[in-house]
Amino acid sequence: MKRNDGMNYAPKGKSAPVVTDGQFIIAAIGLDHGHIYGMCNGLIEAGATLKWVYDKDSKKVAEFCKTYPQVQPAQSEKEILEDPDVKLVAGATITSKRCDLGLRVLDYGKHYFTDKSPFTTLEQLELARKKTAETGLKWAVYYSERLHVESAVFAGQLIEQGAIGKVVQVLGTGPHRSSVESRPSWFFEREYYGGILCDIGSHQIEQFLFYSGAKDAKVVHSKIGNYKHHQYPEFEDFGDATLIADNGATNYFRVDWLTPDGLKTWGDGRTMILGTDGYIEIRKYIDIARDEDGDHLYLVNHDTEQHFSLNGKVGFPYFGELILDCLNDTENAMTQEHTFKAAELCLIAQRDAIYVNDEFKVNRV
């Protein structure tokens, strides 16, 4: 697992199969983002059988096959889509192309698991909503900063148990290292990546909805800017937003591509969750200057102040739940409504953002 490069961050957990070998066959289409490895790792550990891979770039396919030697390279996307044994297609193509791939996958009667952000426009979101309603198939999204982080999973379990009472506010920071030398050109073009709030902001909004138990929220304010990467004029290296949920909970989050080289991992992601009877702090990927391992959680309530070191102790239940949801037509991993609402709100935050430049001049986008 590469700790310095968030694009290729692919957590591995313990094997926890919910199906037998060959019972749930999957394929990978679109290897433009390294998150495809984390997506496949999670599904395989939950018992899925990875049969096919396809990408137009043969070098990407060859590298993928080194990691998963059991997989078969397909000659075309259609070869995978026409295979009746494939139940789900995982895809991490260029962000702006993820919706079109999903529409094709569902048209062939298969479930779709896409990297975040699933969309770059609200029009794409509406097409996906119509297609899932028409087919009854899943359009799942890899919101990895909650689903593939053990401390974030454990925080949800604590909240469900009532450890901090009713959630009042979620405060999130999602810093990332830009690693510009390893990024593809599309990463810096607004048309293709959608903007910073649409992209890594989607993690933060999904977490807010989940931890607060909200069904909907209003974007009160959002900002974006490019403070450092002026060689890429369409790139945004800073963004933040404030939201209020339908149940009264509030949210502030900040995301950026400004992680300094001295940090031993790709980003010091943190989440603070305030409740009526306590609070939780999650230090996801590192506890700076103390512990290079991530998955630290701090809990304070009326009974205790406690530190939990959770690396390797909680697991990643989402992937097994997703497989069973696909087989049983249930919604235990994540509801389709929640999946799409998180995407919708990040698109609204991006659309309505105020642009602030490094001369501290404010302009509407």
C-alpha positions as CSV (number, residue, x, y, z in Angstrom):
1,M,0.0,0.0,0.0
2,K,1.5,3.3,-1.1
3,R,1.4,5.8,1.8
4,N,2.8,8.8,0.0
5,D,0.4,8.8,-3.0
6,G,-3.3,9.0,-2.3
7,M,-4.2,8.2,-5.9
8,N,-2.7,4.7,-5.4
9,Y,-3.8,4.2,-1.8
10,A,-5.3,0.7,-1.8
11,P,-6.0,-0.6,1.7
12,K,-5.9,-4.3,2.4
13,G,-7.9,-6.0,5.1
14,K,-8.5,-9.5,6.4
15,S,-10.4,-12.0,4.3
16,A,-14.1,-12.0,5.4
17,P,-16.0,-13.8,2.6
18,V,-19.8,-13.6,2.5
19,V,-20.1,-15.8,-0.6
20,T,-18.3,-18.9,-1.9
21,D,-15.8,-18.9,-4.7
22,G,-17.5,-18.2,-8.0
23,Q,-20.8,-17.1,-6.5
24,F,-20.3,-13.4,-7.1
25,I,-18.2,-12.7,-10.2
26,I,-17.0,-9.2,-10.9
27,A,-15.0,-7.3,-13.5
28,A,-12.9,-4.1,-13.7
29,I,-13.4,-1.6,-16.5
30,G,-11.4,1.7,-16.5
31,L,-8.1,1.9,-14.7
32,D,-7.5,5.7,-14.9
33,H,-7.5,6.1,-11.1
34,G,-5.6,3.9,-8.7
35,H,-8.6,3.5,-6.4
36,I,-9.6,0.6,-8.6
37,Y,-7.2,-1.5,-6.6
38,G,-8.8,-0.6,-3.3
39,M,-12.2,-1.3,-4.7
40,C,-11.1,-4.7,-6.0
41,N,-9.2,-5.5,-2.8
42,G,-12.3,-4.9,-0.7
43,L,-14.6,-7.0,-2.9
44,I,-12.2,-9.9,-3.2
45,E,-11.7,-10.0,0.5
46,A,-15.5,-10.2,0.9
47,G,-15.5,-13.3,-1.4
48,A,-16.0,-11.8,-4.9
49,T,-14.3,-13.6,-7.8
50,L,-12.4,-11.2,-10.2
51,K,-12.7,-12.6,-13.7
52,W,-12.1,-9.8,-16.2
53,V,-10.3,-6.5,-16.7
54,Y,-10.5,-4.0,-19.6
55,D,-8.8,-0.7,-20.3
56,K,-7.7,0.8,-23.6
57,D,-4.2,1.2,-22.1
58,S,-2.4,-2.1,-22.3
59,K,0.2,-1.0,-19.8
60,K,-2.4,-0.3,-17.2
61,V,-3.9,-3.7,-17.8
62,A,-0.5,-5.5,-17.6
63,E,0.2,-3.8,-14.2
64,F,-3.3,-4.8,-13.0
65,C,-2.7,-8.4,-14.0
66,K,0.5,-8.4,-11.9
67,T,-1.5,-7.5,-8.9
68,Y,-4.3,-9.9,-9.7
69,P,-2.8,-12.8,-11.6
70,Q,-6.2,-14.6,-11.7
71,V,-7.8,-12.0,-13.9
72,Q,-8.3,-12.3,-17.6
73,P,-7.6,-9.3,-19.9
74,A,-10.7,-8.7,-22.1
75,Q,-10.4,-7.7,-25.7
76,S,-13.2,-5.1,-25.4
77,E,-15.6,-3.7,-22.9
78,K,-18.4,-5.5,-24.7
79,E,-16.8,-8.9,-24.0
80,I,-17.2,-8.2,-20.3
81,L,-20.7,-6.7,-20.5
82,E,-22.0,-9.7,-22.6
83,D,-20.7,-12.2,-20.0
84,P,-23.8,-13.5,-18.2
85,D,-21.7,-14.6,-15.2
86,V,-20.6,-11.1,-14.3
87,K,-22.7,-9.7,-11.5
88,L,-21.0,-6.3,-10.9
89,V,-18.5,-4.1,-12.8
90,A,-16.1,-1.9,-10.8
91,G,-14.8,1.2,-12.7
92,A,-12.4,4.0,-12.0
93,T,-12.3,5.7,-15.4
94,I,-11.8,9.5,-15.9
95,T,-14.3,11.2,-13.6
96,S,-16.4,12.8,-16.3
97,K,-16.8,9.4,-18.1
98,R,-18.0,7.4,-15.1
99,C,-21.6,8.1,-15.6
100,D,-21.6,6.9,-19.2
101,L,-19.9,3.7,-18.2
102,G,-22.5,3.1,-15.5
103,L,-25.3,3.6,-17.9
104,R,-23.9,1.0,-20.2
105,V,-23.2,-1.4,-17.3
106,L,-26.8,-1.2,-16.0
107,D,-28.2,-1.5,-19.6
108,Y,-26.5,-5.0,-19.6
109,G,-28.2,-6.0,-16.4
110,K,-25.2,-5.7,-14.1
111,H,-24.6,-3.7,-10.9
112,Y,-22.1,-0.8,-11.0
113,F,-19.4,0.2,-8.4
114,T,-17.7,3.4,-9.4
115,D,-14.9,5.4,-7.8
116,K,-15.8,8.8,-6.4
117,S,-16.9,11.2,-7.5
118,P,-19.5,9.4,-9.6
119,F,-20.5,12.5,-11.6
120,T,-19.2,15.9,-12.8
121,T,-22.7,17.4,-13.6
122,L,-26.1,17.4,-12.1
123,E,-27.4,16.2,-15.5
124,Q,-25.4,13.0,-15.2
125,L,-26.8,12.4,-11.8
126,E,-30.3,12.6,-13.1
127,L,-29.6,10.1,-15.8
128,A,-28.2,7.7,-13.2
129,R,-31.3,8.2,-11.0
130,K,-33.6,7.4,-13.9
131,K,-31.5,4.3,-14.9
132,T,-31.5,2.8,-11.4
133,A,-35.2,3.4,-11.0
134,E,-35.8,1.7,-14.4
135,T,-33.5,-1.3,-13.8
136,G,-33.6,-1.8,-10.0
137,L,-29.8,-2.3,-10.1
138,K,-27.2,-0.8,-7.8
139,W,-25.1,2.2,-8.6
140,A,-22.6,2.1,-5.7
141,V,-19.8,4.6,-5.1
142,Y,-16.5,4.1,-3.4
143,Y,-16.5,6.8,-0.7
144,S,-13.3,5.3,0.5
145,E,-12.5,7.9,3.3
146,R,-15.2,6.4,5.4
147,L,-15.8,2.9,3.9
148,H,-12.1,1.9,3.7
149,V,-10.8,3.4,7.0
150,E,-11.3,1.3,10.1
151,S,-11.4,4.3,12.5
152,A,-14.1,5.9,10.4
153,V,-16.1,2.6,10.5
154,F,-15.7,2.4,14.2
155,A,-16.9,6.0,14.7
156,G,-20.1,5.0,13.0
157,Q,-20.5,2.1,15.4
158,L,-19.9,4.3,18.4
159,I,-22.5,6.8,17.2
160,E,-25.0,4.0,16.6
161,Q,-24.5,2.8,20.2
162,G,-25.2,6.3,21.5
163,A,-21.7,7.0,22.7
164,I,-21.9,10.8,22.1
165,G,-25.6,11.3,22.0
166,K,-27.2,13.1,19.0
167,V,-24.8,14.4,16.5
168,V,-24.8,18.2,16.3
169,Q,-21.8,18.9,14.0
170,V,-19.3,17.2,11.8
171,L,-16.1,18.9,11.0
172,G,-13.8,17.3,8.4
173,T,-10.4,18.0,6.9
174,G,-9.3,16.2,3.8
175,P,-5.8,17.3,2.8
176,H,-4.1,15.5,0.0
177,R,-0.6,15.6,-1.6
178,S,-0.8,16.8,-5.2
179,S,2.1,14.6,-6.5
180,V,1.8,16.5,-9.8
181,E,4.6,14.5,-11.4
182,S,2.6,11.3,-11.2
183,R,-0.8,12.7,-12.2
184,P,-2.3,12.3,-15.7
185,S,-3.2,15.4,-17.7
186,W,-6.9,15.0,-17.1
187,F,-6.5,15.4,-13.4
188,F,-5.8,19.2,-14.0
189,E,-8.6,19.8,-16.5
190,R,-11.9,21.0,-15.0
191,E,-14.0,19.3,-17.7
192,Y,-12.7,15.9,-16.8
193,Y,-12.2,16.0,-13.0
194,G,-15.1,18.3,-12.1
195,G,-13.5,20.5,-9.5
196,I,-12.2,19.9,-6.0
197,L,-15.5,20.0,-4.1
198,C,-17.0,17.6,-6.6
199,D,-14.0,15.3,-6.3
200,I,-12.5,14.9,-2.8
201,G,-15.2,17.0,-1.3
202,S,-17.6,14.1,-2.0
203,H,-16.0,12.1,0.8
204,Q,-16.7,14.8,3.3
205,I,-20.3,15.3,2.4
206,E,-21.0,11.6,2.5
207,Q,-19.5,11.3,6.0
208,F,-21.6,14.2,7.2
209,L,-24.8,12.7,6.0
210,F,-23.9,9.3,7.5
211,Y,-22.7,10.4,10.9
212,S,-25.5,12.9,11.4
213,G,-28.2,10.5,10.2
214,A,-29.4,13.2,7.7
215,K,-31.4,12.5,4.6
216,D,-30.8,15.9,3.0
217,A,-28.9,19.1,3.5
218,K,-28.5,22.6,2.2
219,V,-25.2,24.0,1.0
220,V,-25.0,27.4,2.8
221,H,-21.6,28.5,1.5
222,S,-18.7,27.1,-0.5
223,K,-15.3,28.4,-1.8
224,I,-12.6,27.2,-4.1
225,G,-9.2,28.5,-5.1
226,N,-5.8,27.8,-6.7
227,Y,-3.1,29.1,-4.3
228,K,-0.1,27.1,-5.4
229,H,-0.5,25.3,-8.7
230,H,-0.6,28.2,-11.1
231,Q,0.9,26.1,-13.9
232,Y,-2.5,24.4,-14.1
233,P,-5.0,27.3,-14.3
234,E,-8.1,25.0,-14.3
235,F,-6.9,23.2,-11.2
236,E,-8.3,23.9,-7.7
237,D,-6.0,23.1,-4.8
238,F,-8.3,24.5,-2.0
239,G,-12.0,24.2,-1.3
240,D,-14.4,24.4,1.7
241,A,-18.1,24.4,2.4
242,T,-20.7,24.8,5.1
243,L,-23.9,22.7,5.2
244,I,-27.0,22.4,7.3
245,A,-28.8,19.1,7.4
246,D,-32.6,18.5,7.4
247,N,-32.3,17.4,11.0
248,G,-30.4,20.5,12.2
249,A,-26.9,19.1,12.2
250,T,-24.2,21.3,10.7
251,N,-21.1,20.6,8.8
252,Y,-17.9,22.4,7.8
253,F,-15.2,20.8,5.8
254,R,-12.0,21.8,4.1
255,V,-10.2,19.9,1.3
256,D,-6.9,20.7,-0.3
257,W,-4.0,19.5,-2.4
258,L,-1.4,21.2,-0.2
259,T,0.1,18.4,1.9
260,P,3.8,19.2,2.6
261,D,6.5,16.7,1.7
262,G,7.5,16.3,5.3
263,L,4.4,14.3,6.2
264,K,5.0,10.6,6.1
265,T,1.7,9.9,4.3
266,W,-0.4,11.4,1.6
267,G,-2.7,13.4,3.8
268,D,-3.5,14.0,7.5
269,G,-7.2,13.4,7.2
270,R,-9.2,14.1,10.3
271,T,-12.9,14.2,11.3
272,M,-14.4,15.8,14.5
273,I,-17.9,14.7,15.4
274,L,-19.7,16.7,18.1
275,G,-22.6,15.2,19.9
276,T,-25.0,16.3,22.7
277,D,-23.1,14.0,25.1
278,G,-19.6,13.8,23.9
279,Y,-17.3,14.0,20.9
280,I,-15.1,11.9,18.6
281,E,-11.9,12.8,16.8
282,I,-10.7,10.5,14.0
283,R,-7.1,10.7,12.8
284,K,-7.3,8.5,9.8
285,Y,-3.9,8.0,8.2
286,I,-1.3,9.2,10.7
287,D,-0.9,10.5,14.2
288,I,1.7,13.1,13.3
289,A,5.1,13.0,15.0
290,R,3.9,10.1,17.2
291,D,2.6,7.1,15.2
292,E,3.0,6.6,11.5
293,D,0.1,4.1,11.5
294,G,-3.3,5.5,11.0
295,D,-6.7,4.6,12.4
296,H,-6.6,6.4,15.7
297,L,-9.9,7.5,17.3
298,Y,-10.3,9.6,20.4
299,L,-13.6,9.5,22.4
300,V,-14.8,11.8,25.1
301,N,-18.2,11.6,26.8
302,H,-19.7,11.7,30.3
303,D,-18.1,8.4,31.2
304,T,-14.6,8.4,29.8
305,E,-11.8,10.0,27.7
306,Q,-10.3,7.2,25.6
307,H,-7.9,6.5,22.8
308,F,-8.5,3.6,20.4
309,S,-5.7,2.3,18.0
310,L,-7.8,0.5,15.4
311,N,-5.5,-0.6,12.6
312,G,-6.3,-4.2,11.7
313,K,-9.0,-4.5,14.4
314,V,-12.3,-3.4,12.8
315,G,-12.4,-4.5,9.2
316,F,-14.3,-3.2,6.2
317,P,-17.9,-4.5,6.4
318,Y,-19.2,-2.4,3.5
319,F,-17.9,-4.7,0.7
320,G,-19.5,-7.8,2.0
321,E,-22.7,-5.9,2.6
322,L,-22.6,-4.6,-0.9
323,I,-22.2,-8.1,-2.4
324,L,-25.2,-9.3,-0.3
325,D,-27.3,-6.3,-1.3
326,C,-26.7,-7.1,-5.0
327,L,-27.7,-10.7,-4.5
328,N,-30.6,-10.1,-2.1
329,D,-32.0,-6.8,-3.4
330,T,-31.4,-5.1,0.0
331,E,-29.8,-1.8,1.0
332,N,-27.7,-2.6,4.1
333,A,-24.3,-1.3,2.7
334,M,-25.7,2.1,1.6
335,T,-29.0,3.2,0.3
336,Q,-29.2,4.4,-3.3
337,E,-30.8,7.6,-2.0
338,H,-27.9,8.3,0.3
339,T,-25.3,7.5,-2.4
340,F,-26.9,9.9,-4.8
341,K,-27.6,12.6,-2.3
342,A,-23.9,12.9,-1.3
343,A,-23.1,13.2,-5.0
344,E,-25.8,15.8,-5.5
345,L,-24.7,18.0,-2.7
346,C,-21.0,18.0,-3.7
347,L,-22.1,19.0,-7.2
348,I,-24.2,21.9,-5.8
349,A,-21.3,23.0,-3.6
350,Q,-19.0,23.1,-6.6
351,R,-21.5,24.8,-8.9
352,D,-22.2,27.6,-6.3
353,A,-18.7,28.1,-5.0
354,I,-17.0,31.5,-4.7
355,Y,-13.5,31.6,-6.2
356,V,-10.8,33.1,-4.1
357,N,-7.3,33.6,-5.5
358,D,-3.9,34.0,-3.7
359,E,-4.2,37.8,-3.8
360,F,-7.3,37.3,-1.7
361,K,-9.6,38.7,-4.3
362,V,-13.0,37.1,-4.4
363,N,-14.9,36.3,-7.6
364,R,-17.9,34.3,-8.4
365,V,-17.1,31.3,-10.6
